[in-house]
Amino acid sequence: MSTFAIENPSTGKKEQEFNRIDDTERDDILDRSMQAFASWKDTDISERAAILARTADLYEERADELADHIGREMGKLTRWAKAEVQIVADIYRWYAEHAHELLADEYLPAQGADKTVVRKEPLGPLLGIMPWNFPYYQVARFAAPNLLLGNTIVLKHASICPLSSQACQDLLEEAGLPQDAFINIYASGSQMDAFVADKRIKGVSLTGSETAGAAVAKTAGENYKKSVLELGGNDPFLVIDDDNLEWVLDQFTLIRMYNTGQACNAPKRLIVLEDFYDRSVDYLEKKIGAMQVGTYEDDKADLGPLSSIGARDEIVERLDKAAQEGTATIRVGGKKLDRDGAYMEATLLSDVDPTADVGCNEIFGPVAIIYKAKDVEEAIEIANNSDYGLSSSVWGTDLDAAFAVAQRLNDGMTFVNEHSVTGAGLPFGGVNRSGYGRELARWGVGEFVNEHLYRVSGQQDAGLSPAL
């Protein structure tokens, strides 16, 4: 049995140790999930919805404790952590309130039968492999719709999130979820392939790295089961006029640096027109250079630590290499801070080679990149020059013009005069190297579902319409 520990990124110190499961425990875990599914799938929809509603209440009641968990685990500033907890409560409550309409039978034209109906039915135990950057939100996005549908869940969270992952299970059970309908396991990534391949797992959802996503998709496909992947992003943020320029740049900085830059759908590439490029760079140098870094408990901090010292060091090394190779100019920041913990300076890059590492691969930290375009056409070309496709945004005072540009961007989600907007009633997902499938809203119950067709015909009509 291997162990792992919380390493508080605000201090760099180990705080608590946990045991990972042995491979010999897999059968018991999956048998328990199957047994729970046998009864949970037949639980009345109103009761499932009531449990989700109570879960929402519990998240709100325990916000302080839950925020402290993820501050200790991955460094999230307390105000951001409490905001995440509220989003999670909103998700569980939304699915509770919309349960009956989401799961309602769909009656089709009879088409030669007395009755033709499609019913949404659960598949069985699902595996969720979740990341550390939004420890509660990522789980709720997957769990709420699938528990409502009647599936059961085995959760393998990031190893740095043992407190928050167990809280996800504990709060659901306190709200009334039957034991083993949601099982949190402490496991390594290398143990997941056997879970994905096991016939008792009926589908898998992963939010994480492209490497992990490719491995999960391969094994899931080989075993004839569905997967949903939410991977990286290199999201463009296009500014097509300089009306309200400083306000727009303030919004970019706020959104880019949210969660210390550790959000898949944050804007990574700011693209402005050459007419106001220099003004934008000057403004951002001052804005980003003034950002204050502090512990997760520091209510005056603009940024917290990164998730780990290793994650911080990897980013700083990539920035140093880009500067040495001449593939980027560091305008401000780019260095680690000389203090205990996983801290680095907020950073602005310009003159970035889009084919270099820092140009074409996601930087998961407080690093903003600005590009210059001679006109709107080139801005669109720069925006679409990416293998990712999670989200994008267009900013301008002419809404018709901005919407026209938005419709030419190759992403799963595109916004005008906002970015990174998430809500229970909005679908979430990307294309290309950003993954596939959708979560939240009605799409959340549409991924791991048997849309079961039923036709009822009178005996006298039987056999009149032969099968193909």
MOTA-V50853 format. One record per pair of residues at least 12 apart in sequence whose C-alpha atoms are under 10 Angstrom apart, sorted by the first residue. I is the first residue (numbers start at 1). J is the second residue. Records with the same first field share a line. If there is no record, write none. Layout:
I->J, J
This chain:
1->19, 20, 21, 22, 23
2->18, 19, 20, 21, 22, 187, 188
3->17, 18, 19, 20, 21, 159, 186, 187, 188
4->16, 17, 18, 19, 20, 159, 160, 162, 186, 187, 188
5->17, 18, 19, 73, 159, 160, 161, 162
6->18, 72, 73, 74, 159, 160, 161, 162, 163
7->72, 73, 74, 75, 160, 307, 308, 309, 341
8->70, 71, 72, 73, 74, 75, 160, 296, 305, 307, 308, 309, 341, 342
9->71, 72, 73, 74, 75, 76, 295, 296, 304, 305, 306, 307, 308, 309, 312, 340, 341, 342, 343
10->71, 72, 73, 74, 75, 76, 294, 295, 296, 297, 304, 305, 306, 307, 308, 309, 339, 340, 341, 342, 343
11->72, 75, 295, 305, 309, 339, 340, 341, 342, 343
12->305, 308, 309, 339, 340, 341, 342, 343
13->340, 341
15->72, 73
16->162, 163
17->162
18->159, 162, 163, 186
19->162, 185, 186, 187
20->159, 185, 186, 187, 188
21->185, 186, 187, 188, 191
22->186, 187, 188, 191
23->187, 191, 192, 194, 195
26->185, 191, 194, 195, 198
27->195, 198, 200
29->154, 180, 183, 184, 185, 195
30->125, 126, 127, 153, 154, 180, 183, 195, 198, 199, 200, 201
31->125, 180, 200
32->125, 152, 179, 180, 181, 182, 183
33->124, 125, 126, 151, 152, 153, 154, 179, 180, 181, 182, 183, 200, 201
34->124, 125, 126, 151, 152, 153, 180, 181, 200, 201
35->124, 125, 152, 180, 181
36->124, 125, 151, 152, 153, 178, 179, 180, 181, 182
37->122, 123, 124, 125, 147, 150, 151, 152, 153, 178, 180, 181, 182
38->124, 150, 151, 152, 181
39->150, 178, 181
40->122, 124, 147, 148, 149, 150, 151, 152, 177, 178, 180, 181
41->121, 122, 123, 124, 147, 148, 149, 150, 151, 152, 181
42->121, 122, 150
43->148, 150
44->148, 150
45->96, 99, 100, 103, 148, 149, 150
46->96, 97, 99, 100, 148
47->96, 148, 176, 177
48->95, 96, 99, 147, 148, 149, 150, 176, 177
49->92, 93, 94, 95, 96, 97, 98, 99, 100, 144, 147, 148, 149
50->92, 93, 95, 96, 97, 99, 148, 175, 176, 177
51->92, 93, 96, 147, 148, 172, 173, 174, 175, 176, 177, 178
52->89, 91, 92, 93, 94, 95, 96, 97, 99, 143, 144, 145, 147, 148, 172, 175, 176, 177
53->89, 90, 91, 92, 93, 94, 95, 96, 97, 175
54->89, 92, 93, 96, 171, 172, 174, 175, 176, 177
55->88, 89, 92, 93, 96, 144, 168, 170, 171, 172, 173, 174, 175, 176, 177
56->85, 86, 87, 88, 89, 90, 91, 92, 93, 94, 96, 171, 172, 175
57->86, 89, 90, 92, 93, 171, 175
58->89, 171, 172, 174, 175
59->82, 85, 86, 87, 88, 89, 90, 92, 136, 167, 168, 171, 172
60->82, 85, 86, 87, 88, 89, 90
61->85, 89
62->82, 85, 171
63->78, 81, 82, 83, 84, 85, 86, 89
64->78, 79, 81, 82, 85
65->82, 164, 167
66->78, 81, 82, 84, 85, 136, 163, 164, 167, 168
67->79, 80, 81, 82, 83, 84, 85, 136, 164, 296, 297
68->81, 82, 163, 164, 296, 297
69->81, 135, 161, 162, 163, 164, 165, 167
70->82, 132, 133, 134, 135, 136, 160, 161, 162, 163, 164, 165, 296
71->295, 296, 297, 304, 305, 307
72->160, 161, 163, 295, 296, 297, 307
73->132, 133, 135, 159, 160, 161, 162, 163, 164, 307, 308
74->132, 133, 134, 135, 160, 161, 296, 304, 305, 306, 307, 308, 342
75->133, 259, 260, 294, 295, 296, 297, 303, 304, 305, 306, 307, 308, 341, 342, 343
76->133, 134, 258, 259, 260, 262, 295, 296, 297, 303, 304, 305, 306, 307
77->258, 259, 260, 294, 295, 296, 297, 298, 299, 300, 301, 302, 303, 304, 305
78->295, 296, 297, 298, 299, 304
79->296, 297, 298, 299
80->134, 258, 259, 296
81->134, 135, 136, 259, 296
84->134, 135, 136, 137, 138
85->134, 135, 136, 137, 140
86->136, 137
87->136, 137, 140, 141, 422, 423, 424
88->136, 137, 138, 139, 140, 141, 144, 423, 424
89->136, 137, 140, 424
90->140, 423, 424, 425
91->137, 140, 141, 143, 144, 145, 423, 424, 425, 440, 441
92->140, 141, 143, 144, 145, 148, 424
93->144, 424
94->144, 145, 423, 424, 425, 440, 441
95->144, 145, 146, 147, 148, 149, 424, 425, 440, 441, 442, 444, 445
96->144, 145, 148
98->425, 441, 442
99->145, 148, 149, 442
100->148
101->442
102->120, 145, 148, 149, 441, 442, 443, 444, 445, 446
103->119, 120, 121, 148, 149, 442, 445, 446
104->118, 119, 120
105->117, 118, 119, 120, 121, 451, 452
106->118, 119, 120, 451, 453
107->119, 453, 454
108->453, 455
110->455, 456, 457
111->455
112->455, 456, 457, 461, 464, 465
113->455, 456, 457, 458, 461, 462, 465
114->455, 456, 457, 458, 461
115->454, 455, 456, 457, 458
116->453, 454, 455, 456, 457
117->451, 452, 453, 454, 455, 456
118->450, 451, 452, 453, 454, 455
119->449, 450, 451, 452, 453, 454
120->149, 150, 445, 446, 448, 449, 450, 451, 452, 453
121->149, 150, 151, 445, 448, 449, 450, 451, 452
122->146, 147, 148, 149, 150, 151, 152, 202, 445, 448, 449, 450, 451, 452
123->146, 149, 150, 151, 152, 201, 202, 203, 448, 449, 450, 451
124->146, 149, 150, 151, 152, 153, 200, 201, 202, 203, 448, 449, 450
125->146, 150, 151, 152, 153, 154, 181, 182, 199, 200, 201, 202, 203, 204, 448
126->142, 143, 146, 147, 151, 152, 153, 154, 155, 182, 195, 196, 200, 201, 202, 203, 204, 205, 226, 227, 448
127->142, 152, 153, 154, 155, 156, 183, 192, 195, 196, 201, 202, 203, 204, 205, 206, 227
128->142, 143, 153, 154, 155, 156, 157, 184, 196, 203, 204, 205, 206, 207, 227, 228
129->142, 154, 155, 156, 157, 158, 189, 192, 204, 205, 206, 207, 208, 212, 213, 216, 229
130->142, 155, 156, 157, 158, 159, 161, 165, 205, 206, 207, 208, 230
131->156, 157, 158, 159, 160, 161, 206, 207, 208, 209
132->157, 158, 159, 160, 161, 162, 164, 165, 207, 208, 262, 307
133->158, 160, 161, 208, 259, 260, 261, 262, 263, 264, 306, 307, 364
134->161, 259, 262, 263
135->157, 158, 160, 161, 162, 163, 164, 165, 168
136->161, 164, 165, 167, 168
138->157, 206, 207, 439
139->155, 156, 157, 165, 168, 205, 207
140->168, 424, 440
141->423, 424, 428, 438, 439, 440, 441, 444
142->204, 205, 206, 207, 228, 438, 439, 440, 444, 445
143->155, 168, 182, 205, 444
144->424, 440, 444, 445
145->439, 440, 441, 442, 443, 444, 445, 446, 447, 448
146->444, 445, 446, 447, 448, 449
147->177, 181, 182, 445
148->445
149->444, 445, 446, 448, 449
150->181, 449
151->181, 182, 202, 448, 449
152->180, 181, 182, 183, 201, 202
153->169, 180, 181, 182, 183, 184, 201, 203, 204
154->169, 180, 181, 182, 183, 184, 185, 195, 201, 204
155->168, 169, 182, 183, 184, 185, 186, 187, 205
156->183, 184, 185, 186, 187, 188, 189, 191, 192, 206
157->184, 185, 186, 187, 188, 189, 206, 207
158->186, 187, 188, 189, 208
159->185, 186, 187, 188, 189
160->307, 308
161->186
162->184, 185, 186
165->183, 184, 185, 186
166->183, 184, 185, 186
167->184
168->182, 183, 184
169->181, 182, 183, 184, 185
170->182, 183, 184
189->212
190->212
192->212, 215, 216, 219
193->215, 216, 218, 219, 220
194->219
195->219, 220
196->215, 216, 217, 218, 219, 220, 221, 222, 223, 225, 227
197->216, 218, 219, 220, 221, 222, 223, 224, 225
198->219, 220, 223
199->223, 224, 225
201->220, 225
202->220, 223, 224, 225, 226, 227, 448, 449
203->220, 223, 224, 225, 226, 227, 228, 447, 448, 449
204->216, 217, 220, 225, 226, 227, 228, 229, 448
205->217, 226, 227, 228, 229, 230, 437, 439, 447, 448
206->227, 228, 229, 230, 231, 435
207->228, 229, 230, 231, 232, 264, 434, 435
208->229, 230, 231, 232, 264, 434, 435
209->229, 230, 231, 232, 433, 434, 435
210->229, 230, 231, 232, 433, 434, 435
211->231
212->229, 231
213->227, 228, 229, 230, 231, 232, 433, 434, 435
214->229, 231, 433, 435
216->228, 229
217->229, 435
225->448
226->437, 447, 448, 449
227->435, 436, 437, 447, 448
228->429, 435, 436, 437, 438, 439, 447, 448
229->429, 430, 431, 433, 434, 435, 436, 437, 438, 439
230->264, 390, 428, 429, 430, 431, 433, 434, 435, 436, 437, 438, 439
231->264, 265, 388, 389, 390, 429, 430, 431, 432, 433, 434, 435, 436
232->263, 264, 265, 361, 362, 363, 364, 388, 389, 390, 430, 433, 434, 435
233->263, 264, 265, 266, 267, 268, 360, 361, 362, 363, 364, 386, 387, 388, 389, 390, 391, 392, 411, 430, 431, 432, 433, 434, 435
234->264, 265, 266, 267, 268, 269, 359, 360, 361, 362, 363, 364, 383, 385, 386, 387, 388, 389, 390, 391, 392, 433, 434
235->264, 265, 266, 267, 268, 269, 270, 362, 383, 384, 386, 388, 389, 390, 391, 392, 393, 411, 413, 414, 419, 420
236->265, 266, 267, 268, 269, 270, 271, 369, 370, 371, 379, 380, 382, 383, 384, 385, 386, 389, 390, 391, 392, 393, 394, 409, 411, 414, 419
237->252, 256, 266, 267, 268, 269, 270, 271, 272, 370, 371, 379, 383, 391, 392, 393, 394, 395, 414, 415, 416, 417, 418, 419
238->267, 269, 270, 271, 272, 273, 371, 373, 376, 379, 380, 382, 383, 392, 393, 394, 395, 396, 402, 405, 406, 416, 417
239->252, 270, 271, 272, 273, 276, 373, 376, 379, 393, 394, 395, 396, 397, 402, 417
240->271, 272, 273, 276, 373, 375, 376, 379, 394, 395, 396, 397, 398, 401, 402, 405
241->272, 273, 275, 276, 376, 395, 396, 397, 398, 402
242->272, 273, 275, 276, 277, 279, 280, 395, 396, 397
243->395, 396, 397, 398
244->395, 396, 397
245->276, 279, 280, 283, 395, 396
246->279, 280, 283, 284
248->280, 395, 396, 417, 418
249->270, 280, 281, 283, 284, 287
250->283, 284, 287, 288
251->417, 418, 419
252->266, 267, 268, 269, 270, 284, 368, 418, 419
253->267, 270, 284, 287, 288, 291, 366, 367, 368
254->266, 288, 302
255->267, 268, 418, 419, 420, 421
256->268, 269, 270, 365, 366, 367, 368, 369, 419, 420
257->288, 291, 302, 303, 304, 346, 347, 365, 366, 367, 368
258->302, 303, 304, 365, 366
259->302, 303, 304, 305, 306, 307, 365, 366
260->293, 302, 303, 304, 305, 306, 307, 343, 344, 346, 364, 365, 366, 367
261->303, 304, 306, 346, 363, 364, 365, 366, 367, 368
262->306, 307, 363, 364, 365, 366, 367
263->363, 364, 365, 366, 420
264->362, 363, 364, 390, 391, 420, 434
265->389, 390, 391, 392, 413, 419, 420, 421, 422, 428, 429, 430, 434
266->364, 390, 391, 392, 419, 420, 421
267->368, 369, 391, 392, 393, 419, 420
268->359, 361, 362, 363, 364, 365, 366, 367, 368, 369, 370, 392
269->349, 359, 360, 362, 367, 368, 369, 370, 371, 382, 383, 392
270->350, 368, 369, 370, 371, 372, 379, 383, 393
271->369, 370, 371, 372, 373, 376, 378, 379, 380, 382, 383, 394
272->370, 371, 372, 373, 374, 375, 376, 379, 395
273->371, 372, 373, 374, 375, 376, 378, 379
274->371, 372, 373, 374, 375
275->372, 373, 374, 375
276->372
277->370, 371, 372, 373, 374
278->372
280->370, 372
281->331, 348, 349, 350, 369, 370, 371
282->331
284->331, 332, 347, 348, 368, 370
285->331, 332, 333, 347, 348, 349
286->332
287->332, 346, 348
288->302, 331, 332, 333, 345, 346, 347, 348, 366, 367, 368
289->331, 332, 333, 345, 346, 347, 348
290->302, 332, 333, 345, 346
291->303, 333, 345, 346, 347
292->304, 345, 346
293->305, 337, 343, 344, 345, 346
294->343
295->341, 342, 343
302->346
303->343, 344, 345, 346, 366
304->341, 342, 343, 344, 366
305->337, 341, 342, 343, 344, 345, 365, 366
306->341, 342, 343, 344, 364, 365, 366
307->341, 342, 343, 364, 365
308->341, 342, 343
309->336, 340, 341, 342, 343, 344
310->342
311->342, 343, 364, 365
312->335, 336, 341, 342, 343, 344, 364, 365, 366
313->335, 336, 342, 343, 344
314->363, 364
315->334, 335, 336, 344, 358, 363, 364, 365, 366, 367
316->333, 334, 335, 336, 344, 345, 365
317->334, 335, 336
318->334, 357, 358, 363
319->333, 334, 335, 347, 349, 357, 358, 363, 367
320->334, 335
321->357, 358
322->349, 352, 353, 356, 357, 358, 359
323->349, 352
325->356
326->351, 352, 353, 356
327->349, 350, 351, 352, 353, 354, 355, 356, 357, 358, 359
328->348, 349, 350, 351, 352, 353, 354, 356, 357, 358, 359, 369
329->348, 349, 350, 351, 352, 353, 369
330->347, 348, 349, 350, 351, 352, 367, 369
331->347, 348, 349, 350, 351, 369
332->345, 346, 347, 348, 349, 350, 367
333->345, 346, 347, 348, 349, 366, 367
334->346, 347, 348, 349, 366, 367
335->347
344->365, 366, 367
345->365, 366, 367
346->365, 366, 367, 368
347->365, 366, 367, 368, 369
348->366, 367, 368, 369, 370
349->367, 368, 369, 370, 371
350->368, 369, 370, 371, 372
351->369, 370, 371, 372
352->369, 370, 371, 372
353->371
354->371, 382, 385, 386
355->385, 386
359->386
360->385, 386, 387, 388
361->386, 387, 388
362->388
371->383
376->405
377->405
379->405
380->394, 405, 406, 408, 409, 410
381->408, 409
383->408, 409, 410, 411
384->408, 409, 410, 411
385->410
386->410, 432, 433
387->410, 431, 432, 433, 434
388->410, 411, 412, 430, 431, 432, 433, 434, 435
389->409, 410, 411, 412, 413, 414, 429, 430, 431, 432, 433, 434, 435, 436
390->410, 411, 412, 413, 414, 428, 429, 430, 431, 432, 433, 434, 435, 436
391->409, 410, 411, 412, 413, 414, 415, 419, 420, 421, 428, 429, 430, 431, 434
392->406, 409, 410, 411, 412, 413, 414, 415, 416, 418, 419, 420
393->405, 406, 409, 411, 413, 414, 415, 416, 417, 418, 419, 420
394->406, 407, 409, 414, 415, 416, 417, 418, 419
395->415, 416, 417, 418, 419
396->416, 417
397->416, 417
399->416, 417
400->416
402->415, 416, 417
403->415, 416, 417
404->416
410->430, 431, 432
411->429, 430, 431, 432, 434
412->427, 428, 429, 430, 431, 432, 434, 435, 436, 437, 438
413->426, 427, 428, 429, 430, 431
422->440
423->440, 441
424->439, 440, 441, 442, 444
425->439, 440, 441, 442, 443, 444
426->438, 439, 440, 441, 442, 443, 444
427->439, 440, 441, 442, 443, 444
428->440, 441, 443, 444
